[in-house]
Amino acid sequence: MSDQNHIRIELTEEQKAQVKAATGKDARAIEFGVEELEERIAPMTRRIT
């Protein structure tokens, strides 16, 4: 995704296998919006805008 508001993380073969085992779906990468990723990294902090 070329949008600067999204982050794309390519998965390793092991990570792809873990996703397949957990969800039954194939995935090559995961994508997050910047705000969603920040919330996952630091859930107790809130960004004041």
Secondary structure as UniProt FT lines:
FT   TURN            4..5
FT   STRAND          6..10
FT   HELIX           13..23
FT   STRAND          29..33
FT   HELIX           34..41
FT   TURN            43..44
//
